[in-house]
Amino acid sequence: MSDIVYTCQKKGKGGLKVCLLIEHKSFPDKNTPIQIGSYIFSSLLRQIVNKQELEMIIPVLLYHGRKGWEYQTLADLFKKMDPDWKKFLPDFDYIYNNLGDIPDQQVEALNNKFLAASILALKQSFEKDWLEQTALMLLVWLEYADWNLQRGSIVYLFERSGLEEGKIREIVERLPIPLKDTVMNTAEMFMEKGKKIGFEAGLEKGKAEFVVNLLKNTDFDVSKIAALANVSEQFVFAIREELLKK
């Protein structure tokens, strides 16, 4: 759902085509108006390059963090600026929603179940027990979503919940047949990627330990250590710098 521009049409005669820029944050970030502004102007420039008629862009910020966060605009960041100068700032409003202020029951009542599942997954992203207990329901609600959106939501749910492989397979087995295949294929890719990342992290750690031992116990130069450990000389230099700090 995040960092994506969705296009929709205004109802009624003389409808206006608008773009919704959706950004979500899990922690307070005072510089978010600058980030959103960069997205807006990048999108407008892309429209110009593509020789499109310029379309309105409405930013939407979804906040689902634990700490309090109040709405502020770009102009609010310039606290010491004379008010007469603020008219030169490219200021704009955006729609702000703190998902923590919305009751779960209100979200669950939405007709669009993909939207409901996405909002709940964001809202409860720090509650791993809740995600584990509710994963089956959320996955079922994703059934009729676009495949790309569905896949992204499945990966986000499994990633945030921290479920082990066995638990993921157990949940998938309880899904309806058409949905089960889609979720299982995505889950397999997710678990395979996790194994690869874990393997690469372990490999990197092993190489670092090997380099440390060579630096401490031999008089080999950087070039020879890099060759023996099968790493770059920059890698060796970085580890040596860390050792010198200790």
Rosetta blueprint (number, residue, H / E / L):
1 M L
2 S L
3 D L
4 I E
5 V E
6 Y E
7 T E
8 C E
9 Q E
10 K L
11 K L
12 G L
13 K L
14 G L
15 G L
16 L L
17 K E
18 V E
19 C E
20 L E
21 L E
22 I E
23 E E
24 H E
25 K E
26 S L
27 F L
28 P L
29 D L
30 K L
31 N L
32 T H
33 P H
34 I H
35 Q H
36 I H
37 G H
38 S H
39 Y H
40 I H
41 F H
42 S H
43 S H
44 L H
45 L H
46 R H
47 Q H
48 I H
49 V H
50 N L
51 K L
52 Q L
53 E L
54 L L
55 E L
56 M E
57 I E
58 I E
59 P E
60 V E
61 L E
62 L E
63 Y E
64 H L
65 G L
66 R L
67 K L
68 G L
69 W L
70 E L
71 Y L
72 Q L
73 T L
74 L L
75 A H
76 D H
77 L H
78 F L
79 K L
80 K L
81 M L
82 D L
83 P H
84 D H
85 W H
86 K H
87 K H
88 F H
89 L L
90 P L
91 D L
92 F L
93 D L
94 Y L
95 I E
96 Y E
97 N E
98 N E
99 L H
100 G H
101 D H
102 I L
103 P L
104 D H
105 Q H
106 Q H
107 V H
108 E H
109 A L
110 L L
111 N L
112 N L
113 K H
114 F H
115 L H
116 A H
117 A H
118 S H
119 I H
120 L H
121 A H
122 L H
123 K H
124 Q L
125 S L
126 F L
127 E L
128 K H
129 D H
130 W H
131 L H
132 E H
133 Q H
134 T H
135 A H
136 L H
137 M H
138 L H
139 L H
140 V H
141 W H
142 L L
143 E L
144 Y L
145 A L
146 D L
147 W H
148 N H
149 L H
150 Q H
151 R H
152 G H
153 S H
154 I H
155 V H
156 Y H
157 L H
158 F H
159 E H
160 R H
161 S H
162 G L
163 L L
164 E L
165 E H
166 G H
167 K H
168 I H
169 R H
170 E H
171 I H
172 V H
173 E H
174 R L
175 L L
176 P L
177 I H
178 P H
179 L H
180 K H
181 D H
182 T H
183 V H
184 M H
185 N H
186 T H
187 A H
188 E H
189 M H
190 F H
191 M H
192 E H
193 K H
194 G H
195 K H
196 K H
197 I H
198 G H
199 F H
200 E H
201 A H
202 G H
203 L H
204 E H
205 K H
206 G H
207 K H
208 A H
209 E H
210 F H
211 V H
212 V H
213 N H
214 L H
215 L H
216 K H
217 N H
218 T L
219 D L
220 F L
221 D L
222 V H
223 S H
224 K H
225 I H
226 A H
227 A H
228 L H
229 A H
230 N L
231 V L
232 S L
233 E H
234 Q H
235 F H
236 V H
237 F H
238 A H
239 I H
240 R H
241 E H
242 E H
243 L H
244 L H
245 K H
246 K L
